Amino acid sequence: MFDLPRKSFAKHGDSFFVDEKRGVLIVSEVVLGKIHEDVQKERVFLFSQIQEVLEVVKQRVMKEVMQREQERHKELEEKGIFGTEKRDFSATEMCVYCWGEPVDGVFTFPLCEEAHRYACLECLDIANKNNCLLVCLTPKSACKANGDTFGMDEYRKAAGGNKEMEIRLSALVAQLQAPASFLLTCDLPNEAVLLTEKTTVTLKNIEISEKLFFVLLEKTRITVGKRFSISSHNENEDCIREHIIAREGRLCLKTYWEVSSLALENIERMPPSSIGCSLDKFYLKKTGLINILPKLRINKDWKYGELTLDANKKKHVAGILKQKHIFYAGKMESICLEGYAVGVITKMDHIYSDIIDLKLSANKKEHVAAVLALDQPFYIFRVERMDLKEYAVRVIMKIRIKEDVILERFVLDARKKHFSRILKEGDGSIELGRIRQDGFKVPEKIRRKLRYTLVDGGGRKVLEKKSTRGRNHGKWWGTKLWRSKWWTRKKDLE
């Protein structure tokens, strides 16, 4: 029996979603079974092809085994040992698993490279479908390849995996005509459906798993309507549900790969805050999926752990940066933005956020261009610790922190070239606010450009001590910090 659940990436009731080259196939085992007779004809042809490939391998193995056997006897005779038993290669091989009688014309294949035991194509095929292994059963003392998977490995190479499943699906897909539009609901059609890039899939009044959502995003044209949300994927549960306001399960979005141009077009068409979700973590690296952030609808009472965005190409955040209005990204404890993603902070609404850690890193001037191009500074209402690395230190010229906030840590980790823009500013022209004295890590030459108040553990103002070190000693404090790890803890910085 073919294994449709294993081939699919999501299921709903008796139907399964299969990722095909042409698009997304929605099919049930019942429908797929109807083309069994046509597949059987293809299967006979497939077996003949597999046998031809394995016959070549078998002849090579047998030739090598016979050669080793001759060399072994020659060595024994040179040592004066005669009369040792020779292996008989003329007998008809028998499958050791189905224990069928040796029959001329039935092809068998060696299970190890010593050719001690054999298996027929039928047994190899069944084992392959059931993800089982057929190995040589000869004792280890007599077979150096005991436990070897040579036979199964060669069969899988020749068969190319579960070919019967591939044939069935290919035959089915070839018969289907992709619809121009498709409304995805909990009640899937009884017949098979192929959704392609020419199909407009409407998502409304439902909640689907994030795995199904992202495959549809890549393979079809998506239209998002009202009351739509995504949730975490569970292989043992249906991937489509009636829309509900909130779910207990938290969604962890993590992606590290590029997406198709169709996916980016889909994201651009989506209305802002149109995709409901309950986030736990949001980690997107080097992908255009970062642009989906403003499309998420996150409850203002919902708090999640981490927002991490890393964009090494401008197009990864182009959709966000061209927005005229700010968007709400939820309450998060930690924000980490790298590369072009640093500019995203200017588009986020921080009024409801209680940020513990804010980390910005930019190794190119272009990464902070969007921030420095602002006519007016942007505000962060609550933040405890701020770490800025390399060119991201220039962000302090545009950032403002609410007056009643005390920064527990403020670190500028950069070299002289990264501070060049700041050094051109007037003394005391960059407002920072109140900062804990023991968490203030800024090079001496930069401090005079800042306007800040150092406070002790009780929030009381303290006088900053002037450096008594030599003129050239520690000229750039940041140079030492530069060599340390970016995500170092506070105790390592003190």
Residue pairs with C-beta under 8 A, 6 or more apart in sequence:
1 129
2 29
2 32
2 129
2 162
2 164
2 165
2 168
3 129
3 162
3 165
4 16
4 18
4 27
4 29
4 32
4 165
5 11
5 16
7 16
7 18
7 162
7 165
7 169
8 16
8 17
8 18
9 17
9 18
9 19
9 211
9 212
9 215
10 16
10 17
10 209
10 211
10 212
10 215
10 233
10 239
11 17
11 235
11 238
11 239
12 186
12 188
12 238
12 239
12 240
13 188
13 238
14 28
14 29
14 30
15 26
15 27
15 28
15 188
16 26
16 27
16 28
16 29
17 24
17 25
17 26
17 212
17 215
17 239
18 24
18 25
18 26
18 27
18 169
19 25
19 215
19 219
20 169
20 173
20 194
22 173
22 178
22 194
22 196
23 178
23 194
23 195
23 196
23 197
23 199
23 219
23 220
24 194
24 195
24 196
24 215
24 216
24 219
24 220
25 169
25 172
25 173
25 176
25 192
25 193
25 194
25 195
26 188
26 189
26 192
26 193
26 194
26 195
27 169
27 172
27 192
27 193
28 190
28 192
31 172
31 190
31 191
31 192
32 168
32 169
32 172
32 192
35 168
35 171
35 172
36 168
38 171
39 164
39 167
39 168
39 171
42 167
42 171
43 164
43 167
46 159
46 163
46 164
46 167
47 121
47 125
49 158
50 121
50 155
50 158
50 159
51 107
51 121
53 157
53 158
54 107
54 109
54 121
54 154
54 155
54 158
55 107
57 109
57 154
57 158
58 109
58 110
61 110
61 113
61 115
62 89
62 110
62 115
64 113
65 87
65 89
65 113
65 114
65 115
66 89
69 86
69 87
73 84
73 86
76 82
76 84
91 102
92 102
92 103
92 104
93 102
93 108
93 118
94 100
94 101
94 102
94 108
94 118
95 106
95 108
95 118
95 119
95 120
95 122
95 123
96 111
96 117
96 118
96 119
96 137
97 119
97 120
97 123
97 134
98 120
98 122
98 123
100 106
100 120
106 120
107 120
107 121
108 118
108 119
108 120
108 121
109 118
109 119
109 120
109 121
109 124
109 151
109 154
109 155
110 116
110 117
110 118
110 150
110 151
111 117
111 118
111 119
111 134
111 135
111 136
111 148
111 150
111 151
111 152
112 135
112 136
112 138
112 143
112 145
112 146
112 148
112 150
112 151
113 145
113 148
113 150
114 136
114 138
114 143
114 144
114 145
116 136
116 138
116 142
116 143
117 136
117 137
117 138
119 127
119 134
119 151
121 155
123 134
124 134
124 151
124 152
124 155
125 155
125 159
126 132
127 133
127 134
127 152
128 152
128 155
128 156
128 159
128 161
128 162
129 162
129 164
133 149
133 152
134 151
134 152
135 146
135 147
135 148
135 149
135 151
135 152
136 143
136 145
136 146
136 147
136 148
136 150
136 151
138 146
139 146
140 146
140 147
160 166
172 192
173 194
176 192
176 193
176 194
177 194
178 194
178 195
178 196
178 198
178 199
179 193
179 195
179 199
180 198
180 199
180 200
181 199
181 200
181 201
181 202
182 193
182 195
182 199
182 200
182 201
182 202
182 220
183 201
183 202
184 201
184 202
184 203
184 206
184 208
184 216
184 240
185 205
185 206
185 240
186 206
186 238
186 240
186 241
186 242
188 240
195 201
195 216
195 219
195 220
196 219
196 220
197 219
197 220
197 221
197 262
198 221
199 220
199 221
200 220
200 221
200 222
200 223
201 216
201 220
201 221
201 222
201 223
202 223
202 225
203 213
203 216
203 222
203 223
203 224
203 225
203 228
204 224
204 225
204 226
204 227
204 228
205 225
205 226
205 227
205 228
205 242
205 243
206 227
206 228
206 240
206 241
206 242
206 243
207 228
207 229
207 230
207 231
207 240
207 241
207 242
207 243
207 244
207 247
207 276
208 230
208 231
208 239
208 240
208 241
209 230
209 231
209 232
209 233
209 234
209 239
209 240
210 230
210 231
210 232
210 233
210 251
210 253
211 233
211 239
212 233
212 239
212 240
213 230
214 255
214 289
216 222
217 259
217 263
217 266
217 267
218 259
218 260
218 262
218 263
219 262
220 262
221 262
221 265
221 266
222 266
222 269
222 270
223 269
224 270
224 271
224 274
224 275
224 295
227 243
227 276
228 243
228 274
228 275
228 276
229 243
229 244
229 275
229 276
229 277
229 297
230 251
230 275
230 276
230 277
231 241
231 247
231 249
231 251
231 277
231 278
232 249
232 250
232 251
232 252
233 239
234 249
243 276
245 276
246 278
246 299
247 278
249 278
250 278
250 279
250 280
250 304
251 277
251 278
251 279
251 280
252 279
252 280
252 281
252 283
253 279
253 281
253 282
253 283
253 284
254 281
254 283
254 284
255 283
255 284
255 285
255 287
255 289
256 285
256 286
256 287
257 286
257 287
258 286
258 287
258 288
259 287
259 288
259 289
263 288
263 289
264 288
264 291
264 315
264 319
267 288
267 289
267 291
267 292
267 295
267 319
268 291
268 319
270 292
270 295
271 295
272 294
272 295
272 327
273 294
273 295
273 296
273 297
273 327
273 328
274 295
274 297
275 292
275 295
275 296
275 297
276 296
276 297
277 296
277 297
277 298
278 298
278 299
278 302
279 296
279 298
279 302
279 304
279 330
280 304
280 305
281 304
281 305
281 306
281 308
282 293
282 304
282 306
282 307
282 308
282 309
282 329
282 332
283 306
283 308
284 290
284 308
284 309
284 310
285 308
285 309
285 310
286 310
286 311
286 312
286 313
286 316
287 316
288 315
288 316
288 319
290 309
290 311
290 316
290 317
290 320
290 341
290 344
291 316
291 317
291 318
291 319
291 320
293 309
293 320
293 327
293 329
293 344
294 319
294 320
294 323
294 327
294 329
294 347
296 329
296 330
298 328
298 329
298 330
299 330
300 328
300 330
300 331
300 352
302 330
302 331
303 330
303 331
303 332
303 333
303 354
304 330
304 331
304 332
304 333
305 332
305 333
305 334
306 332
306 333
306 334
306 336
307 329
307 330
307 332
307 334
307 335
307 336
308 334
308 335
308 336
308 337
309 317
309 336
309 337
309 338
309 341
309 344
310 337
310 338
310 339
310 341
311 317
311 338
311 339
311 340
311 341
312 339
312 340
313 340
314 340
314 366
316 339
316 340
316 341
317 340
317 341
317 343
317 344
320 327
320 343
320 344
320 347
321 343
321 344
321 347
321 370
323 347
326 347
326 348
326 349
327 347
327 348
327 349
328 348
328 349
328 352
329 348
329 349
330 353
331 352
331 353
331 354
332 353
332 355
333 354
333 355
333 356
333 357
334 355
334 356
334 357
334 358
334 359
335 345
335 355
335 357
335 358
335 359
336 357
336 359
336 361
337 344
337 345
337 359
337 360
337 361
338 360
338 361
338 362
339 361
339 362
339 363
339 364
339 367
340 366
340 367
340 370
342 360
342 361
342 362
342 367
342 368
342 370
342 371
342 392
342 395
343 367
343 368
343 369
343 370
343 371
345 360
345 371
345 378
345 395
346 370
346 371
346 374
346 378
346 398
350 379
350 380
350 381
350 382
351 381
353 381
353 382
354 382
355 380
355 382
355 383
355 384
356 383
356 384
356 385
357 384
357 385
357 387
358 380
358 383
358 385
358 386
358 387
359 386
359 387
359 388
359 389
359 486
359 487
360 387
360 388
360 389
360 392
360 395
361 388
361 389
361 390
361 392
361 486
362 368
362 389
362 390
362 391
362 392
363 390
363 391
364 391
365 391
367 391
367 392
368 391
368 392
368 394
368 395
371 394
371 395
371 398
372 394
372 397
372 398
372 421
374 398
377 398
377 399
377 400
378 398
378 399
378 400
379 399
379 400
379 401
379 402
380 399
380 400
380 401
380 402
381 401
381 402
381 405
382 402
382 405
383 401
383 405
383 407
384 407
384 408
384 409
385 407
385 408
385 409
385 410
385 439
385 490
386 407
386 409
386 410
386 411
387 409
387 411
387 413
387 486
388 395
388 396
388 411
388 412
388 413
388 414
389 413
389 414
389 486
390 413
390 414
390 415
390 418
391 414
391 418
393 412
393 413
393 414
393 418
393 419
393 422
394 418
394 421
394 422
396 412
396 422
396 430
396 432
396 450
397 421
397 422
397 425
397 430
400 431
401 407
401 432
401 433
402 433
403 433
405 433
405 434
406 433
406 434
406 435
406 436
406 455
406 459
407 432
407 433
407 434
407 435
407 436
407 439
408 436
408 439
408 490
409 436
409 439
409 440
409 441
409 490
409 493
410 432
410 435
410 439
410 440
410 441
410 442
411 439
411 441
411 442
411 481
411 493
412 419
412 441
412 442
412 443
412 446
412 478
413 441
413 478
413 481
413 482
413 484
413 486
414 478
414 482
415 476
415 478
415 479
415 482
416 476
419 443
419 445
419 446
419 478
422 430
422 446
422 449
423 445
423 446
423 449
425 449
426 449
427 448
427 449
428 448
428 449
428 450
428 451
429 449
429 451
430 449
430 450
430 451
431 450
431 451
431 452
432 450
432 451
432 452
433 452
433 453
434 452
434 453
434 454
434 455
434 459
435 452
435 453
435 454
435 455
436 454
436 455
436 456
436 457
437 454
437 455
437 456
437 462
437 464
438 494
439 490
439 493
439 494
440 452
440 454
441 477
441 481
441 493
442 450
442 477
443 476
443 477
443 478
444 467
444 474
444 475
444 477
445 475
445 476
447 464
453 461
454 461
454 462
454 463
454 464
455 461
455 462
456 462
467 474
474 480
481 493
484 492
484 493
